[in-house]
């Protein structure tokens, strides 16, 4: 009873803080953080549900949402790979591995990797010519993160987890000192760099999470904090990582009809998010699974600038001792190109 009361007060207090913060007039939280790639949803299954996955027990990909979700891994090993075709031709690639040795008696350990390809960007410097600039070639900014996570079920109701990750970002080099050469028309035509500054940055970051099975059918509560880190800076500008606090609930709503979950299940999940650099959001996701084979998903998030709904589909099958899952998610993104995700998951 004491545990249930503690969790209840935690959830109610968090919701109250989020509502009060959102109700403050003129409270605009925009463009206050860097390394925003850390908040891009990775998994296709989760994205199909608008990333409302804080209170869902999942798999290796739970380390990108709530590490406590992998505490009850039913297989010895699970591997997940995937790709996100993000807006502006930005590409994300990721992988996750979860291991549950000794039948999970000592917890589950996991490893994640995430890379970002921003494409090729043309570099220019200001100049006194007809164009107003000189072409100085191209560069390819990039970013990646490596993580190690651990989760454990402390009882039949409580699960906790944490993740430490090394985050790196490279935005290319900046030319500070320049000597110009003028052409016959008196305008700048060539340049000689006298000093360059490399815009690279790395920092450790931490994630924490917990899950609580209430005992009321399959109703589960979840809390997570992601991207907790010190303040960092590029040259003279300092910023924080995109810290985000989430609380959520999830449940197979067909439990109230005493339906066999092996035949039909309909999980409904709701998350409340408190980001550092954006107004509070509510995310709602639903996943219908037929005969533990075909999954159909829908998600909705509000408020949002360009995207509101998302859709997903998944297939899973056991073959020769290996359980395979393929998931796809589609998110219309307003004036930008639509975002598509593809995930492959297999467990032994």
C-alpha positions in Angstrom: 0.0 0.0 0.0 2.8 2.4 0.8 4.5 1.8 -2.5 1.2 2.4 -4.4 0.7 5.6 -2.4 4.2 6.8 -3.2 3.8 6.3 -6.9 0.3 7.9 -6.9 1.7 11.1 -5.3 4.7 11.1 -7.6 2.4 11.0 -10.7 -0.1 13.5 -9.4 2.7 15.9 -8.4 4.4 15.7 -11.8 1.2 16.3 -13.7 0.5 19.4 -11.5 3.9 20.8 -12.1 3.5 20.3 -15.9 0.1 22.0 -15.9 1.3 24.9 -13.8 4.3 25.5 -16.0 2.2 25.4 -19.1 -0.4 27.8 -17.7 2.1 30.6 -17.1 1.4 33.5 -19.5 4.1 34.2 -22.0 6.0 31.1 -21.1 7.9 30.3 -24.3 10.5 27.6 -24.3 12.0 27.5 -27.8 15.6 26.9 -29.1 17.1 26.6 -25.6 19.0 23.3 -26.1 21.4 21.7 -28.5 22.1 18.1 -29.7 18.4 17.8 -30.5 19.0 14.5 -32.3 18.8 12.9 -28.8 15.1 13.5 -28.7 14.2 12.0 -32.1 12.2 8.8 -31.6 14.0 5.8 -32.9 11.8 2.7 -32.9 9.2 2.2 -35.6 6.9 0.5 -33.2 7.1 3.4 -30.7 6.8 6.1 -33.4 3.6 4.5 -34.7 2.2 5.2 -31.2 3.5 8.8 -31.2 6.4 7.7 -28.9 3.9 7.2 -26.0 6.0 4.4 -24.6 7.1 5.5 -21.1 4.9 3.0 -19.3 5.2 0.2 -21.8 7.3 -2.9 -21.2 9.3 -3.4 -24.4 12.6 -4.7 -25.5 16.1 -3.5 -26.3 14.7 -0.3 -27.8 13.3 0.7 -24.4 16.7 2.2 -23.7 15.7 5.0 -26.1 12.5 5.7 -24.1 12.5 4.2 -20.5 15.3 1.8 -19.7 13.2 0.1 -17.0 11.1 -1.3 -19.9 13.7 -4.0 -20.7 13.8 -5.3 -17.1 11.5 -8.2 -17.8 13.2 -9.4 -21.0 11.9 -12.9 -21.7 14.7 -14.0 -24.0 18.4 -14.4 -23.4 19.4 -11.8 -26.0 17.6 -9.3 -28.2 18.9 -7.2 -31.1 17.3 -4.3 -32.7 18.4 -2.3 -35.8 16.7 0.5 -37.6 16.7 3.6 -39.8 14.9 6.9 -39.5 14.4 9.0 -42.7 14.1 12.4 -40.9 13.1 15.8 -42.3 15.5 17.8 -44.5 17.1 14.5 -45.8 18.7 13.9 -42.3 19.2 10.2 -41.7 19.4 8.4 -38.3 20.7 4.9 -37.9 20.6 3.0 -34.6 21.1 -0.3 -33.0 20.5 -1.8 -29.6 21.4 -5.1 -27.8 19.9 -6.4 -24.6 21.3 -9.4 -22.7 19.6 -11.2 -19.8 22.1 -13.7 -18.3 21.1 -16.1 -15.6 17.5 -15.8 -16.5 17.5 -12.2 -15.5 18.2 -12.9 -11.9 20.9 -10.2 -11.8 19.1 -7.8 -14.2 19.4 -7.0 -17.9 22.3 -5.1 -19.5 22.0 -3.3 -22.8 24.1 -1.4 -25.3 22.9 1.3 -27.8 24.4 3.2 -30.7 22.9 6.1 -32.6 24.4 8.0 -35.5 23.2 11.0 -37.5 24.0 11.9 -41.1 23.1 15.5 -41.8 24.3 15.3 -45.4 26.7 17.5 -47.2 26.6 21.3 -46.6 28.1 24.0 -48.7 30.5 26.2 -46.8 30.9 30.0 -47.5 32.5 33.1 -46.1 31.6 36.7 -46.5 33.4 38.6 -49.2 33.4 41.9 -51.1 32.2 40.6 -54.5 29.0 40.5 -56.5 27.7 37.4 -54.7 28.6 38.7 -51.2 30.4 35.4 -50.4 33.1 33.0 -51.5 32.6 29.3 -51.8 35.0 27.4 -49.5 34.0 23.9 -50.3 31.7 21.5 -48.4 31.6 19.8 -45.0 29.6 17.0 -43.5 28.3 17.5 -39.9 27.6 14.4 -38.0 26.7 13.2 -34.5 26.6 9.9 -32.6 25.9 8.5 -29.1 26.9 5.3 -27.5 25.1 4.0 -24.4 25.3 1.3 -21.7 22.1 0.6 -19.8 21.0 -1.6 -16.9 17.5 -2.6 -15.7 16.2 -4.8 -13.0 12.8 -5.9 -11.7 13.0 -5.3 -8.0 9.7 -7.1 -7.4 6.7 -8.4 -9.3 5.6 -4.8 -9.6 8.6 -2.5 -9.6 11.2 -2.2 -12.3 14.0 0.4 -12.5 16.6 1.2 -15.1 19.4 3.6 -16.0 21.5 4.5 -19.0 24.8 6.3 -19.4 25.8 7.5 -22.8 28.6 9.3 -24.5 27.4 12.0 -26.9 29.4 13.5 -29.7 28.6 16.1 -32.3 30.8 17.6 -35.1 29.6 20.8 -36.9 32.7 21.2 -39.0 35.3 23.9 -38.9 34.9 27.7 -38.8 37.3 30.1 -40.5 38.1 32.9 -38.1 41.0 34.7 -39.7 41.0 35.4 -43.5 43.3 37.2 -45.9 41.6 38.1 -49.2 43.1 38.5 -52.7 41.5 41.0 -55.1 40.9 40.4 -58.8 41.4 43.0 -61.6 37.9 44.3 -60.8 38.9 45.2 -57.3 36.6 42.6 -55.7 37.6 39.6 -53.5 38.2 36.5 -55.6 40.5 34.3 -53.4 41.1 33.8 -49.7 43.8 32.4 -47.4 42.6 31.1 -44.0 44.8 32.2 -41.2 43.0 30.3 -38.4 40.3 27.6 -38.2 38.2 26.5 -35.2 36.8 23.0 -35.1 33.3 22.9 -33.8 33.3 19.5 -32.1 31.8 18.7 -28.7 31.4 15.6 -26.5 29.6 15.1 -23.2 28.3 12.2 -21.0 24.6 12.1 -20.4 22.3 10.0 -18.2 18.8 8.5 -18.4 16.7 7.1 -15.5 13.4 5.4 -15.4 11.0 3.2 -13.5 7.8 1.1 -14.1 5.1 0.2 -11.6 2.5 -2.5 -12.2 -0.5 -1.3 -10.3 -2.2 -4.8 -10.0 -5.3 -3.4 -11.7 -5.4 -5.7 -14.7 -2.4 -4.7 -16.9 -2.4 -1.0 -15.9 1.2 0.2 -15.6 2.7 3.5 -14.6 6.0 4.8 -15.9 8.4 7.7 -15.2 11.6 8.6 -17.0 14.2 11.4 -17.2 16.4 11.5 -20.3 19.4 13.5 -21.4 20.5 14.7 -17.9 23.9 16.3 -18.4 26.1 19.3 -17.5 25.9 22.5 -19.5 28.2 22.5 -22.5 29.4 25.2 -25.0 30.5 25.8 -28.6 33.3 28.4 -28.5 31.4 31.2 -26.6 27.8 29.9 -26.7 26.6 27.7 -23.8 23.5 25.4 -23.9 21.9 22.5 -22.2 21.1 19.1 -23.6 17.4 18.5 -24.4 16.4 17.3 -20.9 13.0 15.8 -20.9 10.8 14.5 -18.1 8.0 12.0 -18.9 5.2 10.2 -17.0 2.9 7.8 -18.6 0.3 5.0 -18.2 -0.4 2.0 -20.4 -2.9 -0.8 -20.4 -4.3 -3.6 -22.5 -7.9 -2.3 -22.5 -9.3 -5.7 -23.6 -8.4 -7.0 -20.2 -11.7 -5.6 -18.9 -13.5 -8.0 -21.3 -11.4 -11.0 -20.2 -10.2 -11.6 -23.8 -7.3 -13.9 -24.4 -4.3 -11.6 -25.2 -2.8 -14.3 -27.4 -5.7 -13.7 -29.8 -6.4 -10.0 -29.4 -4.8 -7.2 -27.5 -5.3 -3.4 -27.7 -2.7 -1.4 -25.7 -3.6 2.2 -25.0 -0.7 4.4 -23.8 -0.8 8.1 -22.7 2.4 10.1 -21.9 2.7 13.6 -20.5 6.0 15.2 -21.4 7.8 18.2 -19.8 10.7 19.2 -22.2 13.3 21.8 -21.4 12.9 23.6 -24.7 9.2 23.2 -25.8 5.7 23.5 -24.2 4.3 20.5 -22.4 2.9 17.8 -24.6 0.4 15.0 -24.4 1.0 11.9 -26.5 -1.6 9.2 -27.0 -0.8 5.8 -28.7 -2.7 2.7 -29.5 -1.5 -0.7 -30.7 -3.8 -3.6 -31.8 -2.2 -7.0 -32.1 -4.0 -9.9 -33.8 -2.9 -13.4 -32.9 0.5 -12.2 -31.8 1.4 -11.7 -35.5 0.0 -8.5 -37.0 0.1 -5.1 -35.3 -1.7 -1.9 -36.3 -0.7 1.3 -34.6 -1.9 4.9 -34.3 -0.6 7.9 -32.4 -1.4 11.5 -31.7 0.6 14.3 -30.1 -0.5 17.8 -29.0 0.6 20.5 -29.2 2.9 20.1 -32.2 4.0 22.5 -34.9 4.0 20.3 -38.1 3.1 16.8 -37.0 0.2 15.5 -35.1 -0.7 11.9 -36.1 1.4 8.9 -36.9 0.6 5.4 -38.2 2.4 2.1 -38.0 2.3 -1.6 -38.8 4.3 -4.6 -37.7 4.7 -8.3 -38.3 6.3 -10.9 -36.0 6.9 -14.6 -36.3 9.0 -17.3 -34.6 11.3 -19.2 -36.8 13.7 -22.0 -35.6 14.1 -20.6 -32.1 14.4 -17.0 -33.2 11.6 -14.5 -32.8 11.6 -11.9 -35.7 9.8 -8.6 -35.8 9.6 -6.0 -38.6 8.0 -2.6 -37.9 7.2 0.4 -40.0 6.0 3.8 -39.1 4.8 6.8 -41.1 4.5 10.4 -39.8 3.1 13.2 -42.0 5.2 16.3 -41.2 3.4 19.3 -42.6 5.5 21.5 -44.9 8.4 19.0 -44.5 8.7 15.6 -46.1 7.1 12.8 -44.2 9.1 10.9 -41.7 9.5 7.1 -42.2 11.0 4.6 -39.8 11.9 1.0 -40.3 13.0 -1.4 -37.5 14.1 -5.0 -37.4 14.2 -6.9 -34.1 15.1 -10.5 -33.4 15.5 -12.3 -30.1 17.1 -15.7 -29.1 
